[in-house]
């Protein structure tokens, strides 16, 4: 009887270890799947944490005012469109500075070529671009005040659960931001610096 009890005890211990191992494996698999599905943003024009190239700087600061190339992947299931918003939180305005706001980017689009922020190029005809804080439609590059140090430029892509936002090119960046956040499934950010 003692041997039999010992045998059952050993089996129970082995089963417990096996169950714990299976649970740990399942949790690891869930973590890997979650990570694999995470929205990420990259660029062949920009390096995260580095200085913005002159090509993306505003013309008034000696740049070419070209929006950068952007690519994203890992959008969650149910994504029906994207929005891209570029913001400088360090501008001495009390409310930052909007450099680029574009929305209604089709769900099958996963990249924007360099220069897509210039409406004349017609590179994203389905999307809507609103006025930046320079007062012009489309992309407006970095141009902080001289001697103000490096500013942070936050490039963000948002995966949205709707095909389109109920807005047009006359909407303010703040209004677009409200609708974007109300319909957001995921977001990713790439931040660069520029100052002179």
C-alpha positions, 0 to 999 in steps of 0.5 A: 500500500505504501508503494502504491501511494508513493507511485500515485504521489510521484504521478501527481508531481509529474503531472503537476510539473507537466501542466505547469510547463504547458501553461508556461509554453502557452503563455510564451506563445501568447506573448510571441503572438501579441508581439508579432501583431504589434503595430510598428512604424519605420522609415528609410528617411528617418532614424529613430532618436537621430537628427532629421535629415535636411530633406525633411526640414521646412524650406524656411529653415533651409530644407526641402520640405519633403515628407519622409518615407514611412512604413508600418506593419503589425496592424490589428485585425479589424483595421479599416484605415490609417491616419498619420500625424506629426507633432512637435511638443516642444514648440513655444506655443503652449500647444505644440505644433502640427506638421502633418495630419493625413487620414482615410489612408486605405487599409491595404496601404502599409507605406507612404513614399517620400514626398507623399505630403505634397498634394501636388504629387498625388501619391495618396489620392484617397487620403485627406490632408488638413492644414498644418500649423504653417497654414498649408495643406500637407506636410510642413517640415521642422523649423524651430526657433534658432537657439531653441535647442533640439525639438522632438518630432513625433511621427505616429501612425494609427490603425483605425476601426473605420474606413473613413473619418467624417471630416474634410480638409477644413478640419483642424488637427485637434478635431482630426485627433479627437476622431482618430483617438475615438476610433483607434485600434493601435498606434506606433511612433517614430521620434526624431530631433532637429534644431539649429 
